Amino acid sequence: MLFARTFRVMTDRFHERLAERDLEPLRPAHGFVFRYLAAQPSATAVDLAAHLGVSKQAATKTVAELVDWGYVHRTPHPTDRRAHALTLTGKGQAYLRFADALWAELEDEFAAAVGAERLTVVREALETYLADSEGGIRPVW
């Protein structure tokens, strides 16, 4: 439970700081979409739904918000006339860089609280544990 609580506190702090900026009302679900599309350019809503573990309709609704806000671009899929390829726009890519910097700030605060050496030990232990895991960050609903 300690890791789950830590992740939750850091995620809450991330979104509190995000709310302080004059941005759209981005939610954790949007973050999973950004990360997936960065790793899987030209994914479809079906691909995204499978990754997120939600219906195609739910994925499409989330994508529509990101398209409306200018973070994601939808284009006709090159091999499937029924589908659209989803890619991050320049704004979407800039948001990912901003989010990474914000996460780095939170990690720096964690390091200040526990000490840089202790954080290095924790980081190495976590990297070892995750070395044989598959994929990136996926939601657990």
C-alpha positions, 0 to 999 in steps of 0.5 A: 500500500505504501507505493500505491499511496505514494503514487496517489499523493504524487499524482494528486500534487501533479494535478494540483499544480496542473490546475494552477496553470491556465490549461484545459481541465486535463485528467489522469486519463488524458495523461495515459492517452498522451503517453500511449500516442507518444509511443504509438504514433498513428494509433487508432481509437480501437488501439487506444481503447485496448490499451486503456481497457475501455470501450471504443466509445470511451476512448473516442470521447477522450480523444475528441476532447484532446482534439478540441483542445488542440493536443491530438490530430486525427487524420484518415488512417493510411490502410483502414478507411474506417479508422483515423490515425491519432497523433500528438500535435506540437501542443501535445508534444509540448505538454508532454515535455511540460508534464515531464518537467513537472514530474521531475519537480515532484521527484526533486521534492521527494529527494529533498524530503528523503535525501538524494542518496536514499532516493538513488537506492530507491530508484535503483531498486524500482528499476531492477524490479521493473526491468522485466515488466512489459510496456509502459504506464497503463491505467488500472480502473 
